Amino acid sequence: MYRIEIDRSLCSGFGICAELASRSIRIGADGLANVTEGDTDETAVLEAAAACPMGAITVYEQSVDQAA
């Protein structure tokens, strides 16, 4: 499971992230990236963060607790 954060002060709205991880990231009406799914299992968010030319996306890996 991944948690996504976008530093909108760094975002320039290139949109590569939204193309790569469309379930979790969208470009808003203001032209900047928005997280639509903050906690996700979409592995494409890793590629989206790596592809961001502004370095505005941070992805944290979260452990998933399972019931016994």
C-alpha positions in Angstrom: 0.0 0.0 0.0 1.3 3.5 -0.9 0.5 6.9 0.5 0.9 9.8 -2.0 1.7 13.4 -1.3 2.0 16.2 -3.8 3.7 19.5 -3.0 1.5 21.7 -5.1 4.0 24.6 -4.6 6.4 22.6 -6.8 3.9 21.2 -9.3 4.0 22.8 -12.7 1.2 20.7 -14.2 3.1 18.8 -16.8 0.6 16.0 -16.3 2.9 13.0 -16.7 1.9 11.8 -13.3 -1.8 11.8 -14.2 -1.1 9.8 -17.4 1.0 7.2 -15.5 -1.2 6.9 -12.4 -4.6 8.0 -13.5 -6.5 6.2 -10.7 -4.6 8.1 -8.0 -3.6 11.4 -9.6 -5.5 13.9 -11.7 -4.8 17.4 -13.1 -7.3 19.8 -11.6 -9.0 22.8 -13.1 -6.2 24.9 -11.8 -3.7 23.0 -13.9 -2.0 21.3 -10.9 -1.9 17.7 -9.8 -4.3 16.5 -7.2 -4.3 13.2 -5.3 -7.6 11.4 -5.9 -6.7 8.3 -3.9 -4.3 9.1 -1.1 -3.8 5.5 -0.1 -3.5 3.1 -3.0 -2.1 -0.2 -4.2 -1.5 1.3 -7.6 2.2 0.6 -8.2 2.2 3.1 -11.1 2.4 5.9 -8.5 6.1 5.0 -8.0 6.7 5.6 -11.7 4.7 8.8 -11.6 6.7 10.1 -8.8 10.0 9.2 -10.5 8.8 10.9 -13.8 7.8 14.2 -12.2 10.3 16.7 -13.5 9.7 19.0 -10.6 10.1 16.4 -7.9 6.7 17.3 -6.4 5.4 13.8 -5.7 6.5 11.8 -2.7 5.3 8.2 -2.3 5.5 6.4 1.1 5.2 2.7 1.4 2.8 1.7 4.2 2.6 -1.7 5.9 -0.8 -3.4 5.7 -1.9 -4.9 9.0 -3.8 -8.1 8.4 -6.3 -9.6 10.8 -5.3 -13.0 12.2 
